[in-house]
């Protein structure tokens, strides 16, 4: 048996003195053990609960409670102090805990104000809306109004800029699509022309022309001779003269006319073939040029569509940020009402 427990000189006060020594030496477990011995003697000893609180927080003296970085009213010993401590002790401990809470709230408020000042320097509706919320809750009306005015101005400027940008990109896309449809229709015409004329043969009418010229010359010569014979009564000498002067010369004339018409017709047909090939080549070049133009326009359309989507997304984000500000502003109006 421990003699200390049975000695009549062991009192609550003497045990609490030992507790103080243990706390000062950093023997917190021993201090807590001796506090329990005091409470075995008097379960309503408020000072013993104070020392238990110090031991659980690893503090050597009561004054160190003020230096804590968080309130201690959640500790079980705190509730016991408030229940069994005397009025002075309860007030002192409660005041220390309240001072910690006030200090932390003040520090938090200061940090929030600093954050609000930093956010207020940013040209972003979201940042300014958060700064407005901070200043409103901190009752800093002047800064809140500054943020409010800046938000309204910034929102109007950005909204108009993004709206006009989106309209510009949309119009550019529509113009490209219209131009593409026109170019595609033109390319289809060229493709159809190439398809219809590729491999098409130009009719060679040179031989036919030569035959027609030959027949015409012969017919004319025959008609001329017939008319001559019908108009006069010819003697043998005259007939011979007519043969050599009218009939015989018609043969070389007919031959020359036929050859010349054949050569000229051949050249005309050749030129027609050349022109057709040139037209087909020009149509093919134009079709390729249009195809390249359409391809570039499609790439540009994709780029413009991406820029349009980005502008619309920025516009949606801006409206969402502004809605947050309006909600905070509405809450302020309700609270003031």
C-alpha positions as CSV (number, residue, x, y, z in Angstrom):
1,X,0.0,0.0,0.0
2,X,1.2,3.5,-0.8
3,X,1.9,5.3,2.4
4,X,1.2,8.7,0.8
5,X,-2.4,7.8,0.3
6,X,-2.9,7.0,4.0
7,X,-0.9,9.8,5.5
8,X,-3.2,12.4,7.1
9,X,-1.0,15.2,5.8
10,X,-1.8,14.4,2.1
11,X,-4.4,16.9,1.0
12,X,-5.9,18.0,-2.2
13,X,-3.7,21.2,-2.1
14,X,-0.5,19.1,-1.5
15,X,-1.3,16.8,-4.4
16,X,-2.1,19.8,-6.7
17,X,1.3,21.2,-5.7
18,X,2.9,18.0,-7.0
19,X,0.8,18.3,-10.1
20,X,2.3,21.8,-10.7
21,X,5.8,20.5,-10.4
22,X,5.1,17.6,-12.8
23,X,3.7,20.1,-15.3
24,X,6.7,22.4,-15.0
25,X,9.0,19.4,-15.6
26,X,7.0,18.3,-18.6
27,X,5.8,15.0,-16.9
28,X,2.3,15.3,-18.2
29,X,1.3,11.7,-17.7
30,X,2.3,11.9,-14.0
31,X,0.5,15.2,-13.7
32,X,-2.6,13.6,-15.1
33,X,-2.2,10.7,-12.7
34,X,-2.0,12.9,-9.6
35,X,-5.0,14.9,-10.9
36,X,-7.0,11.7,-10.8
37,X,-5.9,11.1,-7.2
38,X,-7.2,14.6,-6.3
39,X,-10.4,13.8,-8.1
40,X,-10.7,10.6,-6.1
41,X,-10.7,12.7,-3.1
42,X,-13.0,15.4,-4.5
43,X,-14.6,14.8,-7.8
44,X,-15.8,18.5,-8.0
45,X,-12.3,20.0,-7.7
46,X,-12.3,22.5,-10.6
47,X,-8.5,23.2,-10.3
48,X,-7.7,19.5,-10.8
49,X,-9.7,19.6,-14.0
50,X,-7.7,22.7,-15.1
51,X,-4.4,20.8,-14.6
52,X,-5.8,17.8,-16.5
53,X,-6.6,20.2,-19.3
54,X,-3.0,21.5,-19.2
55,X,-1.6,18.0,-19.2
56,X,-3.8,16.9,-22.1
57,X,-2.6,19.9,-24.1
58,X,1.0,19.4,-23.0
59,X,1.2,22.9,-21.4
60,X,3.3,23.7,-18.3
61,X,1.2,26.5,-16.9
62,X,-2.2,28.2,-17.3
63,X,-0.8,31.3,-19.0
64,X,0.3,29.2,-22.0
65,X,-3.4,28.6,-22.9
66,X,-3.5,32.0,-24.5
67,X,-0.8,31.0,-26.9
68,X,-2.7,28.1,-28.4
69,X,-3.6,28.3,-32.1
70,X,-7.0,26.8,-31.7
71,X,-9.8,26.9,-29.0
72,X,-9.8,24.2,-26.4
73,X,-13.5,24.2,-25.5
74,X,-13.9,20.8,-27.2
75,X,-11.7,19.2,-24.5
76,X,-13.6,17.1,-21.9
77,X,-11.7,18.8,-19.0
78,X,-13.0,22.2,-20.2
79,X,-16.6,21.1,-19.7
80,X,-15.7,19.9,-16.2
81,X,-14.1,23.2,-15.3
82,X,-17.2,25.0,-16.5
83,X,-19.2,22.7,-14.3
84,X,-17.2,22.4,-11.1
85,X,-14.8,25.4,-11.2
86,X,-15.4,28.5,-9.1
87,X,-16.8,31.6,-10.8
88,X,-13.4,33.3,-11.1
89,X,-11.8,30.2,-12.7
90,X,-14.6,29.6,-15.1
91,X,-14.6,33.2,-16.2
92,X,-10.8,33.2,-16.6
93,X,-10.7,30.0,-18.7
94,X,-13.8,31.0,-20.7
95,X,-12.2,34.4,-21.4
96,X,-8.9,32.8,-22.6
97,X,-10.8,30.4,-24.9
98,X,-12.9,33.4,-26.2
99,X,-9.8,35.4,-26.8
100,X,-8.3,32.6,-28.9
101,X,-11.5,32.4,-30.9
102,X,-11.5,36.2,-31.4
103,X,-7.8,36.1,-32.3
104,X,-8.3,33.4,-34.9
105,X,-11.4,35.1,-36.3
106,X,-9.5,38.4,-36.5
107,X,-6.6,36.6,-38.2
108,X,-9.0,34.9,-40.6
109,X,-10.7,38.2,-41.3
110,X,-7.4,39.9,-41.9
111,X,-6.3,37.1,-44.2
112,X,-9.6,37.2,-46.1
113,X,-9.3,41.0,-46.5
114,X,-5.8,40.6,-47.9
115,X,-7.1,37.9,-50.2
116,X,-9.9,40.3,-51.2
117,X,-7.5,43.1,-52.0
118,X,-5.4,40.7,-54.1
119,X,-8.5,39.5,-56.0
120,X,-9.7,43.1,-56.5
121,X,-6.5,43.8,-58.5
122,X,-7.4,41.0,-61.0
123,X,-9.3,41.9,-64.2
124,X,-11.6,38.9,-63.9
125,X,-15.3,38.8,-63.1
126,X,-14.8,35.7,-61.0
127,X,-12.0,37.2,-59.0
128,X,-13.8,40.4,-58.5
129,X,-17.1,38.6,-57.5
130,X,-15.1,36.7,-54.9
131,X,-13.6,39.9,-53.7
132,X,-17.0,41.5,-53.5
133,X,-18.3,38.6,-51.4
134,X,-15.3,39.0,-49.0
135,X,-15.7,42.7,-48.6
136,X,-19.5,42.4,-48.2
137,X,-19.1,39.9,-45.4
138,X,-16.4,42.0,-43.8
139,X,-18.7,45.0,-43.9
140,X,-16.2,46.9,-46.0
141,X,-18.7,48.8,-48.0
142,X,-16.3,51.1,-49.9
143,X,-14.2,48.2,-51.3
144,X,-17.4,46.2,-52.1
145,X,-18.8,49.1,-54.1
146,X,-15.5,49.5,-56.0
147,X,-15.6,45.8,-56.9
148,X,-19.2,46.1,-57.9
149,X,-18.6,49.0,-60.3
150,X,-15.5,47.3,-61.7
151,X,-17.5,44.1,-62.3
152,X,-20.3,45.9,-64.1
153,X,-17.8,47.7,-66.4
154,X,-15.7,44.6,-67.0
155,X,-18.8,42.5,-67.7
156,X,-20.2,44.9,-70.2
157,X,-16.8,45.3,-72.0
158,X,-16.1,41.5,-72.2
159,X,-19.7,40.6,-73.1
160,X,-19.8,43.0,-76.0
161,X,-16.3,42.0,-77.1
162,X,-17.1,38.3,-77.0
163,X,-20.5,38.7,-78.5
164,X,-19.2,40.7,-81.5
165,X,-16.3,38.2,-81.9
166,X,-18.8,35.3,-81.9
167,X,-21.0,37.1,-84.5
168,X,-17.9,37.9,-86.6
169,X,-16.7,34.3,-86.6
170,X,-20.2,33.0,-87.3
171,X,-20.6,35.4,-90.3
172,X,-17.2,34.4,-91.6
173,X,-18.1,30.7,-91.4
174,X,-21.4,31.4,-93.2
175,X,-19.6,33.3,-95.9
176,X,-17.1,30.5,-96.4
177,X,-19.9,27.9,-96.6
178,X,-21.7,30.0,-99.2
179,X,-18.6,30.5,-101.2
180,X,-17.8,26.8,-101.0
181,X,-21.2,25.9,-102.3
182,X,-20.7,28.3,-105.2
183,X,-17.2,26.9,-105.9
184,X,-18.4,23.3,-105.6
185,X,-21.2,24.0,-108.1
186,X,-18.7,25.5,-110.5
187,X,-16.4,22.6,-110.1
188,X,-19.2,20.2,-110.8
189,X,-19.8,22.1,-114.1
190,X,-16.1,21.7,-115.0
191,X,-16.1,18.0,-114.0
192,X,-19.2,17.4,-116.1
193,X,-17.7,19.3,-119.1
194,X,-14.5,17.2,-118.8
195,X,-16.5,14.0,-118.5
196,X,-18.6,14.8,-121.5
197,X,-15.7,15.9,-123.8
198,X,-12.9,13.6,-122.6
199,X,-12.3,11.1,-125.4
200,X,-14.8,12.9,-127.6
201,X,-13.7,12.7,-131.3
202,X,-14.0,15.7,-133.6
203,X,-15.6,14.6,-136.9
204,X,-13.1,14.8,-139.7
205,X,-15.1,16.3,-142.6
206,X,-12.1,17.2,-144.8
207,X,-12.6,14.3,-147.2
208,X,-16.3,15.0,-147.4
209,X,-15.6,18.7,-148.2
210,X,-13.0,17.7,-150.9
211,X,-15.5,15.3,-152.5
212,X,-18.2,18.0,-152.4
213,X,-15.9,20.6,-154.0
214,X,-14.8,18.1,-156.6
215,X,-18.4,17.2,-157.5
216,X,-19.4,20.9,-157.5
217,X,-16.5,21.8,-159.9
218,X,-17.4,18.9,-162.2
219,X,-21.1,19.8,-162.2
220,X,-20.3,23.5,-162.9
221,X,-18.0,22.5,-165.8
222,X,-20.6,20.1,-167.2
223,X,-23.4,22.7,-166.9
224,X,-21.2,25.3,-168.6
225,X,-20.3,23.0,-171.5
226,X,-23.9,21.9,-171.9
227,X,-25.1,25.5,-172.0
228,X,-22.4,26.3,-174.6
229,X,-23.4,23.4,-176.8
230,X,-27.1,24.3,-176.6
231,X,-26.4,27.9,-177.4
232,X,-24.4,27.3,-180.6
233,X,-24.2,24.9,-183.5
234,X,-20.6,23.6,-183.3
235,X,-18.4,22.5,-186.0
236,X,-15.8,19.8,-185.5
237,X,-13.1,22.5,-185.2
238,X,-15.2,24.4,-182.7
239,X,-16.0,21.3,-180.7
240,X,-12.3,20.5,-180.5
241,X,-11.5,24.1,-179.4
242,X,-14.2,23.9,-176.8
243,X,-12.8,20.6,-175.4
244,X,-9.4,22.1,-175.0
245,X,-10.4,25.5,-173.7
246,X,-13.4,24.6,-171.5
247,X,-13.5,20.9,-170.6
248,X,-9.9,20.0,-170.3
249,X,-8.9,23.0,-168.1
250,X,-11.7,22.1,-165.7
251,X,-9.8,19.0,-164.5
252,X,-6.8,20.7,-163.0
253,X,-9.0,23.4,-161.5
254,X,-11.2,20.7,-160.0
255,X,-8.1,18.8,-158.7
256,X,-6.5,21.9,-157.2
257,X,-9.8,23.0,-155.6
258,X,-10.3,19.6,-154.1
259,X,-6.7,19.4,-152.7
260,X,-6.9,22.9,-151.3
261,X,-10.3,22.3,-149.7
262,X,-9.0,19.0,-148.2
263,X,-5.9,20.7,-146.8
264,X,-7.9,23.6,-145.4
265,X,-10.5,21.3,-143.9
266,X,-7.7,19.2,-142.3
267,X,-6.2,22.2,-140.7
268,X,-9.6,23.4,-139.4
269,X,-10.3,19.9,-137.9
270,X,-6.8,19.8,-136.3
271,X,-7.4,23.2,-134.8
272,X,-10.8,22.2,-133.4
273,X,-9.2,19.1,-131.8
274,X,-6.4,21.3,-130.3
275,X,-9.0,23.8,-129.0
276,X,-11.0,21.0,-127.5
277,X,-8.0,19.6,-125.7
278,X,-7.0,23.0,-124.5
279,X,-10.5,23.6,-123.2
280,X,-10.5,20.3,-121.4
281,X,-7.0,21.1,-119.9
282,X,-8.2,24.5,-118.8
283,X,-11.3,23.0,-117.2
284,X,-9.2,20.4,-115.4
285,X,-6.8,23.1,-114.1
286,X,-9.7,25.2,-113.0
287,X,-11.4,22.2,-111.3
288,X,-8.1,21.5,-109.4
289,X,-7.8,25.1,-108.5
290,X,-11.3,25.2,-107.1
291,X,-10.7,21.9,-105.2
292,X,-7.6,23.4,-103.6
293,X,-9.6,26.6,-102.7
294,X,-12.4,24.5,-101.3
295,X,-9.9,22.5,-99.2
296,X,-8.3,25.6,-97.8
297,X,-11.7,27.1,-97.1
298,X,-12.7,23.9,-95.2
299,X,-9.6,24.1,-93.1
300,X,-10.3,27.8,-92.4
301,X,-13.9,26.9,-91.5
302,X,-12.7,24.4,-89.0
303,X,-10.3,26.9,-87.4
304,X,-13.1,29.6,-87.4
305,X,-15.5,27.1,-85.8
306,X,-12.9,26.3,-83.1
307,X,-12.5,30.1,-82.4
308,X,-16.3,30.5,-82.4
309,X,-16.7,27.6,-79.9
310,X,-14.0,29.2,-77.7
311,X,-15.7,32.6,-77.8
312,X,-19.1,31.0,-76.9
313,X,-17.5,29.1,-74.1
314,X,-15.8,32.3,-72.8
315,X,-19.2,34.0,-73.1
316,X,-20.9,31.2,-71.1
317,X,-18.2,31.3,-68.5
318,X,-18.5,35.1,-68.2
319,X,-22.3,34.8,-67.7
320,X,-21.8,32.1,-65.1
321,X,-19.3,34.3,-63.2
322,X,-21.6,37.3,-63.4
323,X,-24.5,35.1,-62.1
324,X,-22.4,34.3,-59.0
325,X,-22.0,38.0,-58.4
326,X,-25.7,38.7,-58.9
327,X,-26.6,35.9,-56.5
328,X,-24.2,37.4,-53.9
329,X,-25.7,40.9,-54.6
330,X,-29.2,39.5,-54.2
331,X,-28.3,37.9,-50.8
332,X,-26.9,41.3,-49.7
333,X,-30.1,43.1,-50.7
334,X,-32.2,40.5,-48.8
335,X,-30.0,40.8,-45.7
336,X,-30.3,44.6,-45.8
337,X,-34.1,44.4,-46.2
